[in-house]
Amino acid sequence: MADTDTDQLAPEEGDESSEEVAHKKDAIRIHVRELRGSGDGKDVTYDIEVDINGEKRKISRSYQQLLSLYQLLSRKMDLGGHILPPMPALPPKSVDATTTALGHSTKSLHGNVARVPCIAMQIFLQALADHSFFSENHIVYSYLTKPAEELAGQLETPANNFWSYISKTYTDMQLKSVKDTDGEFANALKTVEDCIAQLSIAAKDFGVMTVSMKGLASSMDGVVSGLEGFNMWEMGGAYSSGTDHFTEALREDKVYLQAIAVDSVLTLGLTLDLHHKYYQQAKEMLYRRLAKLQAFLTCVLQLDKAKPEKQQAAESAKVKAEEEYQKITEAARDAMAKFQEQMTESLQASLVDYTEMQLSHSRSLHESLARIRDELAS
């Protein structure tokens, strides 16, 4: 799409016969089934199954295509008081880095860690589909539902602009000095910033913990090899039998530690990382509201200083700025209420999955070790 602007992001109001509004009542469920690398190693492609009102279809999207959509929404669309779902990071060229660190576990209850990029992209796309502000947009709807060949020319990646990044950084610094007149939002911004800092630490340390767990599992190989070496002396008898049973127990320990490491990433680890990114998006939205407040306060000051011949124009500017501020405040209040509820429910569900996973593996390991203990004691 050449020279994309915000007018092209939304259908014209009142045109109920247009394709852009015909999909408003569609129920969309998205499943990212597989991730495929490109031949040159510069991109990856997601194989996606989309269920639209019960009718299933298969589509494929490259990471760069989906990134283009995200950049269009974040840079060109007036998001107002809405929170844009965070875009997942580009997966490594070959396999997921966490997969390299954690390996594969046959005892995993939640699948292979290599599924993490697919799950992350599925969460992003489903969040767009679930939010009417995004899914009712004709470009978003096309990218969620149509075959790749039908998208040709619809979307052009906004150019990365270093100076726009510098400008945004400078604007954010300026907004930090704006005193929010609404205590509810002032507290919300402080809470969000605190959560970003805490979730960053939690997500990082949880990742270190899971990798360390895999390291502990791997270290058992050396112990097993050492104990098995004793049998080469053909000691036989109870000694040989005892080391056999003990090395079997260590192997069981290793298998379950690997499984717990993998399932930890797929239950709680993924959620901590996602929440960290979501809180950053919430902060972006709250800063957009602050920008509207600053614009309104500036108009108030300009009206007070306006000369008689410019007062009418200054008054009109003030009224418009106030309307925009009130509009984004109302939307932001609704968005933050839903955001808090969604984050709480998501974290609670992940914690339940994590604890249930730990209990399940612990029970299985306990039963296995009890059997080996009885064989050792017999």
N, C-alpha and C positions, 0 to 999 in steps of 0.2 A: 504493500500500500504506500503510495507516494504521499509525502507530506501529511502524515496522519495527524488529525487534530481531535479535540474532544467532541466536536460535532459528529464525527464519524464513529464515535464510540457508543452512541445511543440513538435509538430510533426516534423519529418524530412523534410527538405526542398526538394522539387522536387517530393515528393511522392503524386501526385495529386489523386491517386486512393484510398488512405487511408481514413478511416472514420474520422480521425482527421481533415482533411481539407475539407471534403464533406459538412460541415455545414456552411462554410464561408458566403454564401449568404442568409442564413436563416434570416427571419424577426421574432423576438421573442417578444411577448408581455406577460407580467406577471401580474397576479392578485392574491394577497393573500386574500383568501376568509374568512378564519376562523383560530382562534388560540385555540388549545386544550391543557389543562394541562395533565401531566402524572400522573399515579396513585401514584407514590412515591413523587411527588411534586418537583423533581429535574430537570425536563426538560419540555419543551413545544413543541408542534408540530404544524406546519403551514400547512393548507390545501391550495394548490396552483393550480390555473388554468393557464396553459401555452398555448398560441396560437403560433404555429409555421407555418408560411406561410398560415395562415387561418385555420389550423387543430388544434383543441383544444384537450388537454389531461389534466387529473388531476393527480397531484403528491402530496406527503407529504414529509416534511423534518423536522427533529427535530432541535431545536436551536443548539444543540451540533454538529450536522452534518454540519450546515452552518458555525458555528464558526470554525470547523476544516478546511473547505475550505478557510475561510478568513485567518487563521493562516498560512496555506500553502502558500497562495499568498504573505502574508506580510513577511514571514520569509525565504521562499525557492526560490521564483521567483525573477528574476532580473527585478525589476520594472523600473529601469532607470529613465527617465523623465516623466513617467506616474503617475497619481494621482489615488491611490487605493480608491474606494468609502468606506466611513466609515461603520463599522459593528454596527448595532443597539445593545443597551444594552439588556441583558436578562430580559424579563418581570417578574414581581413579580409572586410568586407561584400561587396566587389565581386570583386576578384581578389587572388591571393596577392601580398603586398608585394614579395617577391623577383621575381615575374614582372614587376612594374612596373619594377623596377630593371634586370633582365636582358633582358627582352623575349623574343621567340620566335626560335628558330634552326632553319632547315630542315636544317642539317647535324648537329644533335644526334644522338648515338648512343643516348641514354637517354630521349628523349621531351621533353616540355615541362615547364618548371619549375612550371607551374600544377598539375602532378600531385603536387607535394610534400605538400600537405595530405592527399590520398588515400593516398599511400604511408605517411605517418606514422600515419594512423588504421588502415590495414591492419596495420601492424606491431604496434600496440597490441592490436587485436582478436585477431590471430593468436597473440600471446603469451599472452593469456588462454585461448585454445582449446588451446594446447600444454601448459599447466600444469594438471595434474590437480587441484591444490588449488582452482583457480578454475573450470575447465570442468565439474567434477563437481557444482558448486553449481547448484541448479535455477534460480535467478534468472539467473545468468550464462549458463547454457545457453539459457534462453528468449531472452535478449537477443541471443545470437549466432545463433539459428536460426529463431525464429518470426516470422510476419508481424506488422506493427505493431498490427493490430486485436486480436490475441490478448494484447497486453501491457497493455491498459487496466486501470488500477488495481493493477498488480503492483508498481509502483515509485513511491515518492514521494520527491522530493528532500529530503535532510536540510537543515534550515535553516542558513544561514550564521550562525555565532555568533561575534561579535567576542571575547567573553570566553573562549570555548573556544580561540581562537587565542592570546590573551594567556596563558592557562593553559599551553598547549603550549610556548610560547616560554619561559616561566618554568621549566617542567619540564626542557626541554632544557638550560637554563643550569645547573640543579642537577645534571643528569646529567654535565656536563663535569667536575664535581669528584669523581665516583665513580671510584675507582681500580680498574681491571679486574684481577682476580686471574688471568685467563687471558691470558698474553702473546701468544698467537696472535691473539686478538680485539682486544687493545690495538693491535697492529701493523696489523691489518686496518682498524680505524677511522681510524688516522692516514693509511694509504695511501689510503683512500677520500676522506678530506677533502682530501688533497693533489691527488688526481686531479680532484676537483670544481673546485678552483681553476685547475688547469692546463687542463682541458677548456673552462672558461669563456673563458679567454683565447684558446685555439686556435680555438674555434667562432666567436667574435666576429671575430678577425683574418682567419680564412678567408673569412668573409662579406664583410669589407672588401676582401679581395683579389679576389674574384670580381666585385664591383661595380666595382672599379677597372679590371679587365680589360675590362668592358663599356664603361667610360668611355673607355678607350684605343681600343677599336674604333670608338666613336662619333666620336672626334676625327678619325678618318681621313676622315670625310665632308668636313670643311673642306679638307683637303689635296687631295682629289679634285676638289672644286669649284674650288679655286684653279688647279689644273693644267688643268682643262677650259676655264677661262676663256681660256687662251692660244690655244686653237684658234679662238676667236671672231675672232681677228685674221687668220684664214685664212693662217697661215704656211705650212701644207701641208708636203709632202715628208717627209723623215726626221724632222724635229722633231715634226710632228703625229703621225706614226706612233709615235714613241718615247713621247710622253706618253700616247697611247691605251693602249699596252701597260703602261706603268707604273701608270696609274690602275686598269687591270684587275687588276694585281697587288695594289694596295692594297685593292681590293674583296674579293679573295680572302682577304687577311689579315684584314679585318674580319669576314667570314663565319666564318672558323675561330676567331677570338678569341671571337666571340659563342657559338659552339658549345662551345668549351672552358669558358667561364664557366658556361653552362647545365649541361653535363655534370659540372662540378666540384661544383655544388650537389647534383646527383642521385646522385653517387657518394660523395664524401668529406664534403661539407658536411652532408648529412642525418645521416650517421653520427656526426659529432662532436657535433652538437646532441642527438641521441638518447642518446649515451653520457653526456653531461653530466647529462641528466635521470635516466638509469638509476642513475648513481652517487649522486645525491641520494636516490633511493628505497632504495638499499643502506644509506646512512647512516641513514635512518629506521628500517630494520629493526634495525641494530646498536644504535640508541638504545633500541628496544623491549627488546632483550636486556639492556641496561644497567639499564633500569627494573626488570626482573625481578630482576637481581642486587641492586640497591638494596633492593628489597622483602625479599629473602631476608636480607641483612645486617641490616636493621632488625629482622626477626623474631628473629634470633640475639641481638641486643642486648636486645630486650624479654624474651626467655626468661631471660637472665642476671639481669635486674633484677626478674623476676616474683616476686610473693609466693607462698608455698606453695599457697594456695587457687586461684591463677590459673596455676600452672605447666602443668597438663595442657592448658588451652586455648592457652597460649603455645607449648607443644610441638607441638600439632596445627597451629597456624598456621605454625610454622617448617617442619614436614614438608611441608605443602602448598606453601609458597613455594619450598622447595628442589626439589620435583618440577617445578614450573612453570619454574623457572630451568634445570634440567637438560633439560627438554623443549625449551625454546626454543633452548638452546645447541646441542643436537644438530641441530635443524632448521636453525639459522643456519649451522652448520659445513657442512652439505650444500649449503645455498643459496649460500654464498659460493664453494664449490669450483666449482659449476656456473656461477655468475655470472662468475667469473674466466675460465673456459673459453669461455663464450659471448661475452664482451666481446673476448677475444683473437681468436677466430675471426671475429667480425663486423668488427673493425677490419682484420684481415689481408685479408679478402675485399674490403673497401672500398678499401684501398690498392692491391690488385691491379687492381680495376676502374678506379681513378683513373689508375694508371700505364699500363694498356693503352689507356685512352681517350686519354691524352696522346700515346702512340706512334702510335695510329691517325690522329689528327688531324695529327700532325707529318708522317707519311708522305704523307698526302693533300695537305697544303699544299706539301710539298717537290716532289711530282710536278707540281702546278699551277704553282709558281713556276719550276721547271726548264723547263717548256714555254714560259712567257712570256719567260724569259731567252733561250731559243734564238730566239724570234721577234724579240726586241729586237736580237740579235746578227746576224741575217740581213740 
